[in-house]
Amino acid sequence: MTSSVLITGANRGVGLEFARQYAADGWRVLACCRAPEQSDALQQLGVEIHPLDVADPASIVALKAALVGMPIDLLVNNAGVSGGDHQSFGDIDYTAWEQTLITNTFGPYRMVEAFVDNIAISTGKTIANISSHMGSITHYDSGDEYIYRSSKTALNMVSYNLSIDLKDRGVTVLAFHPGWVVTDMGGPDAPVTPSDSVQGIRRTIAQCGPEKSGAFLNYDGTSLPW
């Protein structure tokens, strides 16, 4: 049976690379983005493209209805936003903060809530939440970036909670730092390519079973501190 992967934010960067690599390996790729009509790179891959805005609960409900009963071996919660330019103490864009939490934290949780039945009936039974080492409380002491960091710290807690709540269903939940990647968000000077990041995450996912559920991992598989 062909394995299936559902990827959010799949129209560029790391998400697009996930779609490219899994498609090349013969997986059924369900690639999601907000504007499928503008996803030229995805269309060239020949994958299934679905409209999805993880910040819109109705959009998630519509996708759930379209995929009802379909086994999903792997859910990659990749869609995310950076939080904007005003993230320093005394200079916070509260509207952007709210929207970032909705996208980066609420969105992945809502996706799991919507598709847990699809995941539980699959063979793979895995959820990979794309977080960031910037969400690590232990790792960082430089200040600033309140919006983005808090959204990823919250996502890490959501991931750990899910690993406990879904244990009895055999679902493995992992949180990943993809590295500082050359993307629109990471910029051109980042040291990690999307290809290397995704290869590392895929390799780690393949090696992780239920005993690793709840882990916070670097893209190369090494553990990260909370």
Protein Blocks (a to p, Z undefined) as FASTA:
>chain_A
ZZddddehklgcjllmmmmmmmmnopacddddfblmlmmmlmmnopacddddfklmklmm
mmmmmmgoiacfbacdfbccehiablcghiacfklmmmmmmmmmmmmmmmmmmmmmmmmm
mmnopacddddfklpmklpcnggjklmmmmmmmmmmmmmmmmmmmmmnopacddddebja
ddfknopmbcbdfklmmmmmmmmmmmpcfklgoiacdfkopacdZZ
